[in-house]
Amino acid sequence: MYKFLEIDVQVIEDPSAISGVTHLILPGVGAFDPAMRLLETSGWKEAILRLNPETKLLGVCLGMHLLTNGSEEGSLPGLGLIGATCKRFNKTNLRVPHIGWNKVTAKLNNPLLTLDESNYFYFSHSYFVECDQQELSQASTTYGQNFTSYFSHGNVHGVQFHPEKSHKYGMDLLRKFASL
């Protein structure tokens, strides 16, 4: 998506190459514990925890979950950059995973979302983030219950949806993140 937007990006495979980056996106598809093990064994966990405090960090989907204290999906601790935990949707009254387009309601003065009644983003997830402090939640979505779909604390941001699959709203969010 960044190439489409003509915003210069690079894919970094070696965690030692992140010194000096101004922005970092932690994507994620998969399961919590295997992802945390991979971050640990590859050196990415240490590199992320040692990021310059000025570096802007965006976790997407599982990447958002990894920024929290942990998840019901696994037993390993998360990166602990946001006071939050991940919970599983209740399957008894919902089709899980939650897949498809859904409305995202943003709070006033959040750094990445436009306040627009028609903010729709693409979701694909079975777990959601529950923030320890409500002020960390910058946007919410309803799927059987209200849940945080975007959190922010300082330079750390996380989105439950996939901005790269969310057409104009996703492009707008990625542009805003790049310009932070």
N, C-alpha and C positions, 0 to 999 in steps of 0.2 A: 504494500500500500504506500509506503514512503517513497519508493521509486516512482510509482504512479503520480504521487504528489510533487515529485521532483525535489524531494528533501534528501540531502546527502546522508546516507546511513552505511554502516558496515556490520556484517555478522562477525561476532568475535567468538572464536572457539576456545581460545586459550585465556583463562582467567587472568594471567599476568599481563595481558594486553589491555586491561581496562583502566589502568592508571591514566589519568588525564581525560577520560571521557566525561562529557557534561551531562549526558542522558543515557540511561540504560533501561531496556525493556526486558523483563523476565517473562517469557511466554510459558505456556504450560498446557499440555494435553497428557492425560494419563492419570495415575494414582499418586496419592500423597507420599507414602513411605518410599516407593521406588524413586520418586523424584528427589526427595530429601537425601536418600542414599547417594544418588548420582551427584547432587550438588556437593556433598561431603567428599566423596572419593575423587572427584575431578578437581577439587580446589576452589570451586565456584562459591561454596558457602563462605569460606574465609574471605574470599575476594569481595563478596557482596557486603559482608559485615564490616569490612575495612574501607568501604567506599568513602571518598571525600564527602563530608556532610553537605557540600554544595551540589553534589551530583543528584540529578533528578532520576528517580527510580519508579518504573511503572510495571506492576504485575498484572498479567492478563489471565483470567480464568484460573487454572491451577496455579499460575504464577502469583495471583492474588492470594490464594490459600497459603502458599509457601511463605509469604511475608508475615503470617500470623503466628500465634503461639503453638498451634497444633490443630489437628483435625480428627473428628470421629472416624474418618476413613482409615486412619492408621494409628500407630502408637508412638512414632517418633516426634520429637518437638520440631516446630517450625523455626523460621529465622528469628521470630520474636521482634520484628521491627514495628509491628502494629499490635496493640492490645486487643486481640480478637481470637476467636476460635471458629472452626468450621463445623457445621452441623449437617446431618443428612435430612433431606426432605422426607416427610412422613408419606410412605407409599400407600397407606390405606385410602387416602382420598385424592391422590394425585397420580398422574402418569409421570414416572421418573425413569430417565432423566427429563428435565425441563429442556425441551429443544424447540427453537423457533423464535419468532419476533415477539418482543414484549416492550411495554412502555416503561421508561425510566423517568422518575420524577426527581428533579434536581433541587437541591437547596439553594437559596440565595447566596451569591458571592462565592460559589465554588470555583476552583481554578480551571476545570476542564470541560464542563458541560454548559451548553446554552440553556437558559430557562425558556423552554418551549413546551407547550402542551402536547406536541406530537413527537417528542423524542422517543424513537423506537430503535432498539438494538437487538442483535442476534445473540441468543443464549444457547448453550449446550452444556448442562451441568446437573449433577445429582446432589451436590453439597452447596451450602451457602454460608456466608460469613456473618457471624454475630459479633458486633463490636462491644468491647467492655464499656466504652464511653460513647454515648449517643452522638456527641459532637464530632466524632471521627467519621461518621456516616455522612457522606455528601450527596448521596442519591439512593433512592429505594425503588424496588419493583415488587409487584404482587404476583405471587404464584402459589395459591393456596394459603399463603401468609405473606406478610410484608417482610422483606429482607433487604439488607444492604447490597446494592449493586455497584456502588463506588465508594471507596473510603480514601481519606487523605489525612496525612499528618506530616507537617513540614514538607520535605521533598519526597516523601514516600506516598505513592498512589497505587490503588488497586481497583481493577474493574472486573466484575463477574462476567460480563458479556464480552463478545469478540468484536472490537472496533474494526478490525481488518475485514470483517464480513458484514459490516453494518452500514454500507453505502455512505450517504452524505453525512449522517450523524457521526459515524465512525471516522470519516475523513476529517471532520471538524475537530473531534477530540484529539486525533493524532497530530493535527496541525498545532493545536493549543499546547499539547505536551511538548512538542519540538520547540515551541517558542518560549517556554517557561524559563 
